[in-house]
Amino acid sequence: MSIGFVHSVANAPHVTSPCSLLGIANATKDVNMWSTSDKDYILNTLDQVHIYSVFLNVPETEINNCICLRNYKISNPLRYDPNPSVSFKWYGNKLIFRDFADYRYRGDVFEIVGLVLKKNCTNNKDFVEICSNIIEYASDVLNDSPYVNRVYQAQNKIINNEFRVITTVNRKMTFYDYRYYNQFGVTNDLVDKYVKAVESFKIDGVSNPYYYTRHDPCYEYQVNDGCIKLYFPFRNKHTANRFITNNKCPLENLETLIDTNYKLIVKSQKDKLLMLRILRELRINDVGVYVIASETAKLPDDIVDVLRKTTRIQVYIMLDTDNTGLTSAIEYEKNYGFIALFMTKGYSAKDPTDLVRITDYNFVKKKFTNMYLNEIVNGKKGGVVP
């Protein structure tokens, strides 16, 4: 099952001479004369899953599910597609978008982005513009792509939203499992309380060809009522899916929301467990810690309202210290009034758990103590929006 979108037929791009995988061959030579370096940069450097996600407004997890899970399909966001017909597959160094019900919507990132922009990728000038847009909007951009909004506004409603049942066979935690979490400052008791080790799993009753090995462990998080997230920490995100979940809520552990003076939203369950340890040792009980499903997730108004109503003073958000995290932090501050905190600013680490790994736990604990006293309790100006 998958999340799919109903795309307004009237708003679907009109394609008089669509690019096809075979039709592009004769144009490749001319196109490369115009933008060989840009094309190579996009294919060899940028994350093609992210490119599709940005221009089609499809969650990266859904695209990865199409790549990794056999027979998994999503609805085509570029047309009315009540019966999900789109999948993704790697061919060499290109991730191909394939609509099995409509041949017009098949191709690589250049062809599909061209459809969104209403550009013909076999035309030299159009191809240069396609490359320019991909580089501008899909390489850790600081500004939202206007084409995301174009696709989003064309969606009438979410369809095929059936709940996916994920069942797991758990195993006993090993020394290596604990060691993995310990390096990020997470203690064994927190691992035992919040993490399960997975031997194998099924999706909607269908066995997945995964079985535990020490070099490819799988961990299970309970992220919302009846929803779990499977985490494969050692997998390469470009070649395999590191997360599988049946959770569709952008805020994890929503059912545990309680009234507190402050709330801290972090970007991963690992960061949450580290924060829980620090708060426990500092005997701080007025901060609730919650996890955003994705740094680029958009919180609906009802969730924002619940967060505000259950927070007496202020909601804070702690994301990665990189372009994606900074961009999202700006959006959260402007749109929701949340204040961004950056514990790893000035360090090579992107998040608190990574900072523990390259320094040590006590160093990070001290940094959070100062942050709590100065930026949270005493209200010293933080964030990224002046």
C-alpha positions as a Markdown table, in Angstrom:
| # | Residue | x | y | z |
|---|---|---|---|---|
| 1 | Met | 0.0 | 0.0 | 0.0 |
| 2 | Ser | 1.1 | 3.6 | -0.4 |
| 3 | Ile | 0.2 | 7.2 | -0.1 |
| 4 | Gly | -1.0 | 8.6 | -3.4 |
| 5 | Phe | -2.3 | 11.8 | -4.6 |
| 6 | Val | -5.2 | 12.8 | -6.8 |
| 7 | His | -3.8 | 15.3 | -9.3 |
| 8 | Ser | -6.2 | 17.7 | -11.0 |
| 9 | Val | -6.4 | 16.7 | -14.7 |
| 10 | Ala | -6.8 | 20.3 | -15.7 |
| 11 | Asn | -3.6 | 21.2 | -13.9 |
| 12 | Ala | -1.6 | 18.2 | -15.3 |
| 13 | Pro | 1.2 | 19.4 | -17.5 |
| 14 | His | 0.4 | 19.3 | -21.2 |
| 15 | Val | 3.1 | 17.3 | -23.0 |
| 16 | Thr | 3.0 | 17.4 | -26.8 |
| 17 | Ser | 6.2 | 15.6 | -27.3 |
| 18 | Pro | 7.2 | 13.8 | -24.1 |
| 19 | Cys | 10.7 | 12.6 | -23.6 |
| 20 | Ser | 11.1 | 8.9 | -23.6 |
| 21 | Leu | 14.1 | 6.9 | -22.4 |
| 22 | Leu | 14.8 | 5.9 | -26.0 |
| 23 | Gly | 13.9 | 9.2 | -27.6 |
| 24 | Ile | 16.5 | 11.1 | -25.5 |
| 25 | Ala | 19.3 | 9.2 | -27.2 |
| 26 | Asn | 19.7 | 11.3 | -30.3 |
| 27 | Ala | 19.4 | 14.5 | -28.2 |
| 28 | Thr | 22.0 | 13.6 | -25.7 |
| 29 | Lys | 25.0 | 14.7 | -27.8 |
| 30 | Asp | 23.6 | 18.2 | -28.3 |
| 31 | Val | 22.4 | 18.5 | -24.7 |
| 32 | Asn | 25.8 | 17.6 | -23.4 |
| 33 | Met | 27.4 | 20.3 | -25.4 |
| 34 | Trp | 25.3 | 22.8 | -23.5 |
| 35 | Ser | 25.5 | 21.4 | -19.9 |
| 36 | Thr | 27.7 | 18.4 | -19.6 |
| 37 | Ser | 29.2 | 19.7 | -16.3 |
| 38 | Asp | 25.8 | 20.4 | -14.8 |
| 39 | Lys | 24.4 | 17.0 | -15.9 |
| 40 | Asp | 27.4 | 15.1 | -14.5 |
| 41 | Tyr | 27.2 | 17.1 | -11.2 |
| 42 | Ile | 23.5 | 16.3 | -10.8 |
| 43 | Leu | 24.0 | 12.6 | -11.5 |
| 44 | Asn | 27.2 | 12.1 | -9.6 |
| 45 | Thr | 26.7 | 14.5 | -6.6 |
| 46 | Leu | 23.1 | 15.2 | -5.8 |
| 47 | Asp | 20.6 | 12.9 | -4.2 |
| 48 | Gln | 18.2 | 11.9 | -6.9 |
| 49 | Val | 15.6 | 10.7 | -4.4 |
| 50 | His | 15.7 | 14.2 | -2.9 |
| 51 | Ile | 15.3 | 15.8 | -6.4 |
| 52 | Tyr | 12.1 | 13.8 | -7.1 |
| 53 | Ser | 10.9 | 14.6 | -3.6 |
| 54 | Val | 11.4 | 18.3 | -4.0 |
| 55 | Phe | 9.8 | 18.7 | -7.5 |
| 56 | Leu | 7.0 | 16.2 | -7.1 |
| 57 | Asn | 6.2 | 16.9 | -3.4 |
| 58 | Val | 6.4 | 13.2 | -2.6 |
| 59 | Pro | 8.0 | 12.1 | 0.8 |
| 60 | Glu | 11.5 | 10.6 | 0.3 |
| 61 | Thr | 10.4 | 7.6 | 2.4 |
| 62 | Glu | 7.7 | 6.8 | -0.2 |
| 63 | Ile | 10.3 | 6.9 | -3.0 |
| 64 | Asn | 12.7 | 4.7 | -1.1 |
| 65 | Asn | 9.8 | 2.3 | -0.4 |
| 66 | Cys | 9.3 | 2.0 | -4.2 |
| 67 | Ile | 13.0 | 1.3 | -4.7 |
| 68 | Cys | 13.3 | -1.3 | -2.0 |
| 69 | Leu | 9.9 | -3.0 | -1.7 |
| 70 | Arg | 8.8 | -5.2 | -4.5 |
| 71 | Asn | 5.4 | -4.2 | -6.0 |
| 72 | Tyr | 5.2 | -1.0 | -3.9 |
| 73 | Lys | 3.7 | 1.9 | -5.9 |
| 74 | Ile | 2.5 | 5.4 | -5.3 |
| 75 | Ser | 0.0 | 7.5 | -7.2 |
| 76 | Asn | 1.4 | 9.8 | -9.9 |
| 77 | Pro | 1.3 | 13.4 | -8.5 |
| 78 | Leu | 1.3 | 14.8 | -12.1 |
| 79 | Arg | -2.0 | 13.3 | -13.1 |
| 80 | Tyr | -5.2 | 11.8 | -11.7 |
| 81 | Asp | -4.1 | 8.4 | -10.6 |
| 82 | Pro | -6.6 | 6.6 | -8.3 |
| 83 | Asn | -4.9 | 3.3 | -8.7 |
| 84 | Pro | -1.2 | 3.8 | -7.7 |
| 85 | Ser | 0.9 | 3.1 | -10.8 |
| 86 | Val | 4.3 | 4.8 | -10.2 |
| 87 | Ser | 7.5 | 3.1 | -9.1 |
| 88 | Phe | 11.2 | 4.0 | -9.1 |
| 89 | Lys | 14.2 | 1.9 | -10.1 |
| 90 | Trp | 17.9 | 2.4 | -10.5 |
| 91 | Tyr | 19.4 | 2.0 | -14.0 |
| 92 | Gly | 23.1 | 2.6 | -13.7 |
| 93 | Asn | 23.6 | 6.0 | -12.1 |
| 94 | Lys | 20.0 | 7.2 | -13.0 |
| 95 | Leu | 16.9 | 6.7 | -10.8 |
| 96 | Ile | 14.0 | 6.2 | -13.2 |
| 97 | Phe | 10.4 | 7.3 | -12.6 |
| 98 | Arg | 8.1 | 4.7 | -14.1 |
| 99 | Asp | 4.3 | 5.2 | -14.5 |
| 100 | Phe | 3.0 | 1.8 | -15.7 |
| 101 | Ala | -0.4 | 3.1 | -16.6 |
| 102 | Asp | 0.7 | 6.1 | -18.7 |
| 103 | Tyr | 3.9 | 6.0 | -20.8 |
| 104 | Arg | 4.1 | 9.8 | -21.0 |
| 105 | Tyr | 5.3 | 9.8 | -17.4 |
| 106 | Arg | 8.5 | 7.8 | -17.6 |
| 107 | Gly | 12.1 | 8.9 | -17.5 |
| 108 | Asp | 15.0 | 10.1 | -15.4 |
| 109 | Val | 15.2 | 13.2 | -13.2 |
| 110 | Phe | 15.8 | 15.5 | -16.1 |
| 111 | Glu | 12.7 | 14.3 | -18.0 |
| 112 | Ile | 10.4 | 14.3 | -15.0 |
| 113 | Val | 11.5 | 17.7 | -13.7 |
| 114 | Gly | 11.0 | 18.8 | -17.3 |
| 115 | Leu | 7.4 | 17.7 | -17.1 |
| 116 | Val | 6.9 | 19.7 | -13.9 |
| 117 | Leu | 8.5 | 22.8 | -15.4 |
| 118 | Lys | 6.8 | 22.3 | -18.7 |
| 119 | Lys | 10.2 | 22.0 | -20.4 |
| 120 | Asn | 11.3 | 19.6 | -23.1 |
| 121 | Cys | 14.6 | 18.0 | -22.0 |
| 122 | Thr | 15.6 | 17.3 | -25.6 |
| 123 | Asn | 15.7 | 21.0 | -26.3 |
| 124 | Asn | 19.1 | 22.4 | -25.5 |
| 125 | Lys | 17.9 | 25.6 | -23.9 |
| 126 | Asp | 15.2 | 23.8 | -21.9 |
| 127 | Phe | 17.7 | 21.2 | -20.7 |
| 128 | Val | 20.0 | 23.9 | -19.3 |
| 129 | Glu | 17.1 | 25.5 | -17.5 |
| 130 | Ile | 16.0 | 22.1 | -16.1 |
| 131 | Cys | 19.6 | 21.5 | -14.7 |
| 132 | Ser | 19.7 | 25.0 | -13.3 |
| 133 | Asn | 16.4 | 24.5 | -11.4 |
| 134 | Ile | 17.5 | 21.2 | -10.0 |
| 135 | Ile | 20.8 | 22.6 | -8.8 |
| 136 | Glu | 19.0 | 25.7 | -7.3 |
| 137 | Tyr | 16.2 | 23.9 | -5.6 |
| 138 | Ala | 17.4 | 20.4 | -4.8 |
| 139 | Ser | 20.9 | 20.8 | -3.4 |
| 140 | Asp | 20.4 | 21.8 | 0.2 |
| 141 | Val | 18.5 | 24.9 | -0.9 |
| 142 | Leu | 17.8 | 27.9 | 1.3 |
| 143 | Asn | 14.5 | 28.9 | -0.4 |
| 144 | Asp | 11.5 | 26.7 | -1.1 |
| 145 | Ser | 10.9 | 25.7 | -4.7 |
| 146 | Pro | 7.9 | 27.4 | -6.2 |
| 147 | Tyr | 7.3 | 24.2 | -8.2 |
| 148 | Val | 6.6 | 22.3 | -5.0 |
| 149 | Asn | 3.7 | 24.6 | -4.4 |
| 150 | Arg | 2.4 | 24.2 | -7.9 |
| 151 | Val | 2.2 | 20.4 | -7.5 |
| 152 | Tyr | 0.9 | 20.7 | -3.9 |
| 153 | Gln | -2.0 | 23.0 | -4.9 |
| 154 | Ala | -3.0 | 20.6 | -7.7 |
| 155 | Gln | -3.6 | 17.8 | -5.2 |
| 156 | Asn | -7.3 | 17.6 | -4.3 |
| 157 | Lys | -7.0 | 15.0 | -1.5 |
| 158 | Ile | -4.9 | 12.0 | -0.4 |
| 159 | Ile | -6.2 | 8.7 | -1.6 |
| 160 | Asn | -5.3 | 5.1 | -1.1 |
| 161 | Asn | -4.5 | 5.9 | 2.5 |
| 162 | Glu | -5.0 | 2.4 | 3.9 |
| 163 | Phe | -3.1 | 1.6 | 7.1 |
| 164 | Arg | 0.0 | -0.6 | 6.5 |
| 165 | Val | 0.4 | -3.3 | 9.1 |
| 166 | Ile | 4.1 | -3.9 | 10.0 |
| 167 | Thr | 4.7 | -6.9 | 12.3 |
| 168 | Thr | 8.1 | -7.8 | 13.6 |
| 169 | Val | 9.9 | -10.8 | 15.2 |
| 170 | Asn | 12.1 | -9.4 | 17.9 |
| 171 | Arg | 15.4 | -10.7 | 19.1 |
| 172 | Lys | 17.5 | -10.2 | 22.2 |
| 173 | Met | 19.7 | -7.1 | 22.3 |
| 174 | Thr | 23.4 | -8.0 | 22.0 |
| 175 | Phe | 26.6 | -6.3 | 23.0 |
| 176 | Tyr | 26.9 | -4.8 | 19.6 |
| 177 | Asp | 23.4 | -3.3 | 19.7 |
| 178 | Tyr | 24.1 | -1.6 | 23.0 |
| 179 | Arg | 27.5 | -0.4 | 21.8 |
| 180 | Tyr | 26.0 | 1.2 | 18.8 |
| 181 | Tyr | 23.7 | 3.3 | 20.9 |
| 182 | Asn | 26.3 | 3.9 | 23.7 |
| 183 | Gln | 28.5 | 5.7 | 21.2 |
| 184 | Phe | 25.8 | 8.4 | 20.9 |
| 185 | Gly | 25.4 | 8.8 | 24.7 |
| 186 | Val | 22.3 | 6.6 | 25.0 |
| 187 | Thr | 22.4 | 4.3 | 28.0 |
| 188 | Asn | 21.4 | 0.6 | 28.1 |
| 189 | Asp | 18.3 | 1.2 | 30.2 |
| 190 | Leu | 17.0 | 3.7 | 27.6 |
| 191 | Val | 17.7 | 1.3 | 24.8 |
| 192 | Asp | 15.8 | -1.4 | 26.7 |
| 193 | Lys | 12.8 | 0.9 | 27.3 |
| 194 | Tyr | 12.5 | 2.6 | 23.9 |
| 195 | Val | 14.2 | 0.3 | 21.3 |
| 196 | Lys | 13.5 | -3.2 | 20.1 |
| 197 | Ala | 15.9 | -5.3 | 18.1 |
| 198 | Val | 14.4 | -6.9 | 15.0 |
| 199 | Glu | 15.1 | -10.4 | 13.7 |
| 200 | Ser | 12.6 | -10.2 | 10.7 |
| 201 | Phe | 9.4 | -8.4 | 9.7 |
| 202 | Lys | 6.3 | -8.5 | 7.5 |
| 203 | Ile | 4.4 | -5.8 | 5.8 |
| 204 | Asp | 0.7 | -6.4 | 5.4 |
| 205 | Gly | 1.4 | -10.1 | 6.2 |
| 206 | Val | 4.0 | -10.4 | 3.4 |
| 207 | Ser | 7.4 | -11.5 | 4.5 |
| 208 | Asn | 10.2 | -9.1 | 3.7 |
| 209 | Pro | 13.5 | -10.7 | 2.6 |
| 210 | Tyr | 15.3 | -9.3 | 5.7 |
| 211 | Tyr | 17.0 | -11.3 | 8.4 |
| 212 | Tyr | 19.3 | -9.9 | 11.0 |
| 213 | Thr | 23.0 | -9.9 | 10.6 |
| 214 | Arg | 25.5 | -8.0 | 12.8 |
| 215 | His | 26.4 | -5.9 | 9.7 |
| 216 | Asp | 22.8 | -5.0 | 8.9 |
| 217 | Pro | 20.9 | -4.6 | 12.2 |
| 218 | Cys | 17.3 | -3.4 | 12.3 |
| 219 | Tyr | 15.8 | -1.5 | 15.3 |
| 220 | Glu | 12.2 | -0.8 | 16.0 |
| 221 | Tyr | 10.7 | 2.4 | 17.5 |
| 222 | Gln | 7.1 | 2.9 | 18.6 |
| 223 | Val | 6.4 | 6.3 | 17.0 |
| 224 | Asn | 2.7 | 6.7 | 17.4 |
| 225 | Asp | -0.3 | 4.6 | 18.5 |
| 226 | Gly | -0.1 | 1.4 | 16.5 |
| 227 | Cys | 2.7 | 2.8 | 14.3 |
| 228 | Ile | 6.3 | 1.8 | 14.3 |
| 229 | Lys | 9.5 | 2.8 | 12.5 |
| 230 | Leu | 12.1 | 0.4 | 11.4 |
| 231 | Tyr | 15.7 | 1.8 | 11.4 |
| 232 | Phe | 18.6 | 0.3 | 9.5 |
| 233 | Pro | 21.6 | 2.4 | 10.7 |
| 234 | Phe | 24.3 | 0.9 | 8.6 |
| 235 | Arg | 22.6 | 1.1 | 5.2 |
| 236 | Asn | 23.6 | 3.7 | 2.6 |
| 237 | Lys | 20.6 | 6.0 | 2.1 |
| 238 | His | 21.5 | 6.3 | -1.7 |
| 239 | Thr | 21.2 | 2.6 | -2.3 |
| 240 | Ala | 18.8 | 1.2 | 0.3 |
| 241 | Asn | 16.0 | 2.3 | 2.5 |
| 242 | Arg | 17.2 | 3.2 | 6.0 |
| 243 | Phe | 13.7 | 3.7 | 7.4 |
| 244 | Ile | 10.4 | 1.8 | 6.9 |
| 245 | Thr | 7.3 | 3.1 | 8.7 |
| 246 | Asn | 3.6 | 2.9 | 8.7 |
| 247 | Asn | 3.4 | 6.3 | 10.5 |
| 248 | Lys | 1.8 | 9.1 | 8.5 |
| 249 | Cys | 1.8 | 11.7 | 11.3 |
| 250 | Pro | 4.5 | 14.3 | 10.9 |
| 251 | Leu | 5.1 | 14.4 | 14.7 |
| 252 | Glu | 6.1 | 11.2 | 16.4 |
| 253 | Asn | 4.8 | 10.1 | 19.8 |
| 254 | Leu | 1.9 | 12.5 | 19.6 |
| 255 | Glu | -0.2 | 10.5 | 22.0 |
| 256 | Thr | 2.3 | 11.2 | 24.8 |
| 257 | Leu | 1.9 | 15.0 | 24.7 |
| 258 | Ile | 1.4 | 16.4 | 28.2 |
| 259 | Asp | 1.4 | 19.9 | 29.7 |
| 260 | Thr | 5.0 | 21.2 | 30.2 |
| 261 | Asn | 6.6 | 24.6 | 30.4 |
| 262 | Tyr | 8.7 | 23.9 | 27.3 |
| 263 | Lys | 8.8 | 21.4 | 24.4 |
| 264 | Leu | 11.9 | 20.4 | 22.5 |
| 265 | Ile | 11.3 | 18.9 | 19.0 |
| 266 | Val | 14.3 | 16.9 | 17.7 |
| 267 | Lys | 14.8 | 15.2 | 14.4 |
| 268 | Ser | 15.5 | 11.6 | 15.4 |
| 269 | Gln | 14.6 | 9.0 | 18.1 |
| 270 | Lys | 18.3 | 8.8 | 18.9 |
| 271 | Asp | 18.4 | 12.5 | 19.7 |
| 272 | Lys | 15.3 | 12.1 | 21.8 |
| 273 | Leu | 16.9 | 9.3 | 23.9 |
| 274 | Leu | 20.0 | 11.4 | 24.4 |
| 275 | Met | 17.9 | 14.4 | 25.5 |
| 276 | Leu | 15.9 | 12.2 | 27.9 |
| 277 | Arg | 19.2 | 11.0 | 29.5 |
| 278 | Ile | 20.5 | 14.6 | 29.9 |
| 279 | Leu | 17.2 | 15.9 | 31.3 |
| 280 | Arg | 17.0 | 13.0 | 33.7 |
| 281 | Glu | 20.5 | 13.5 | 35.1 |
| 282 | Leu | 20.0 | 17.3 | 35.4 |
| 283 | Arg | 16.6 | 16.6 | 37.1 |
| 284 | Ile | 14.8 | 18.8 | 34.6 |
| 285 | Asn | 11.1 | 17.8 | 34.4 |
| 286 | Asp | 9.6 | 20.8 | 32.6 |
| 287 | Val | 10.8 | 19.9 | 29.1 |
| 288 | Gly | 8.9 | 17.4 | 26.9 |
| 289 | Val | 10.9 | 15.9 | 24.0 |
| 290 | Tyr | 9.3 | 14.9 | 20.7 |
| 291 | Val | 10.4 | 13.8 | 17.3 |
| 292 | Ile | 9.6 | 15.4 | 13.9 |
| 293 | Ala | 9.1 | 12.7 | 11.3 |
| 294 | Ser | 11.3 | 14.6 | 8.8 |
| 295 | Glu | 13.2 | 17.9 | 8.9 |
| 296 | Thr | 11.1 | 19.1 | 6.0 |
| 297 | Ala | 7.8 | 17.9 | 7.4 |
| 298 | Lys | 4.9 | 20.4 | 7.4 |
| 299 | Leu | 2.9 | 20.4 | 10.6 |
| 300 | Pro | -0.8 | 20.7 | 10.1 |
| 301 | Asp | -2.7 | 23.4 | 12.1 |
| 302 | Asp | -4.3 | 21.0 | 14.5 |
| 303 | Ile | -1.0 | 19.5 | 15.6 |
| 304 | Val | 0.5 | 23.0 | 16.0 |
| 305 | Asp | -2.5 | 24.0 | 18.1 |
| 306 | Val | -2.1 | 21.0 | 20.4 |
| 307 | Leu | 1.6 | 21.8 | 20.8 |
| 308 | Arg | 0.8 | 25.4 | 21.8 |
| 309 | Lys | -2.0 | 24.4 | 24.1 |
| 310 | Thr | 0.1 | 21.9 | 26.0 |
| 311 | Thr | 3.1 | 24.3 | 26.3 |
| 312 | Arg | 3.0 | 26.9 | 28.9 |
| 313 | Ile | 6.0 | 29.0 | 27.7 |
| 314 | Gln | 7.7 | 28.1 | 24.5 |
| 315 | Val | 8.3 | 25.3 | 21.9 |
| 316 | Tyr | 11.9 | 24.9 | 20.7 |
| 317 | Ile | 13.2 | 22.9 | 17.8 |
| 318 | Met | 16.7 | 21.4 | 17.4 |
| 319 | Leu | 17.5 | 20.2 | 13.8 |
| 320 | Asp | 20.7 | 19.5 | 12.0 |
| 321 | Thr | 23.3 | 22.3 | 11.6 |
| 322 | Asp | 23.4 | 22.2 | 7.8 |
| 323 | Asn | 21.6 | 23.9 | 5.0 |
| 324 | Thr | 18.5 | 21.7 | 5.2 |
| 325 | Gly | 18.3 | 22.1 | 9.0 |
| 326 | Leu | 18.8 | 25.9 | 8.8 |
| 327 | Thr | 16.1 | 26.2 | 6.1 |
| 328 | Ser | 13.6 | 24.2 | 8.0 |
| 329 | Ala | 14.4 | 26.1 | 11.2 |
| 330 | Ile | 13.6 | 29.3 | 9.5 |
| 331 | Glu | 10.3 | 27.9 | 8.3 |
| 332 | Tyr | 9.4 | 26.7 | 11.8 |
| 333 | Glu | 10.2 | 30.0 | 13.3 |
| 334 | Lys | 8.3 | 32.1 | 10.7 |
| 335 | Asn | 5.3 | 29.8 | 10.4 |
| 336 | Tyr | 4.9 | 28.4 | 13.9 |
| 337 | Gly | 6.8 | 30.7 | 16.2 |
| 338 | Phe | 9.1 | 27.8 | 17.4 |
| 339 | Ile | 12.6 | 28.9 | 18.4 |
| 340 | Ala | 15.5 | 27.0 | 16.9 |
| 341 | Leu | 18.4 | 25.8 | 19.0 |
| 342 | Phe | 21.7 | 24.7 | 17.5 |
| 343 | Met | 23.9 | 22.7 | 19.9 |
| 344 | Thr | 26.4 | 21.6 | 17.3 |
| 345 | Lys | 27.0 | 25.1 | 15.7 |
| 346 | Gly | 30.7 | 25.4 | 15.0 |
| 347 | Tyr | 31.4 | 21.7 | 15.1 |
| 348 | Ser | 31.6 | 19.1 | 12.3 |
| 349 | Ala | 28.8 | 17.2 | 13.9 |
| 350 | Lys | 25.3 | 17.8 | 12.5 |
| 351 | Asp | 23.2 | 16.7 | 15.5 |
| 352 | Pro | 23.7 | 16.2 | 19.3 |
| 353 | Thr | 24.2 | 12.4 | 19.1 |
| 354 | Asp | 26.9 | 12.9 | 16.5 |
| 355 | Leu | 28.5 | 15.5 | 18.7 |
| 356 | Val | 28.7 | 12.9 | 21.5 |
| 357 | Arg | 30.4 | 10.5 | 19.1 |
| 358 | Ile | 33.1 | 12.9 | 18.1 |
| 359 | Thr | 33.6 | 14.5 | 21.6 |
| 360 | Asp | 32.0 | 12.8 | 24.7 |
| 361 | Tyr | 28.8 | 12.7 | 26.6 |
| 362 | Asn | 29.8 | 15.1 | 29.4 |
| 363 | Phe | 30.8 | 17.7 | 26.9 |
| 364 | Val | 27.4 | 17.6 | 25.3 |
| 365 | Lys | 25.6 | 17.5 | 28.6 |
| 366 | Lys | 27.5 | 20.7 | 29.7 |
| 367 | Lys | 26.6 | 22.4 | 26.4 |
| 368 | Phe | 22.9 | 21.6 | 26.9 |
| 369 | Thr | 23.0 | 22.8 | 30.5 |
| 370 | Asn | 24.3 | 26.2 | 29.4 |
| 371 | Met | 21.7 | 26.3 | 26.6 |
| 372 | Tyr | 18.9 | 25.4 | 29.0 |
| 373 | Leu | 19.9 | 28.1 | 31.5 |
| 374 | Asn | 20.7 | 30.8 | 28.9 |
| 375 | Glu | 18.4 | 30.3 | 25.9 |
| 376 | Ile | 15.5 | 28.5 | 27.4 |
| 377 | Val | 14.9 | 29.5 | 31.1 |
| 378 | Asn | 16.4 | 33.0 | 30.8 |
| 379 | Gly | 15.0 | 33.6 | 27.3 |
| 380 | Lys | 18.3 | 34.8 | 25.7 |
| 381 | Lys | 17.6 | 35.5 | 22.0 |
| 382 | Gly | 18.3 | 32.4 | 20.0 |
| 383 | Gly | 17.0 | 31.0 | 16.7 |
| 384 | Val | 17.9 | 32.0 | 13.2 |
| 385 | Val | 15.2 | 34.7 | 12.3 |
| 386 | Pro | 16.2 | 38.2 | 13.4 |
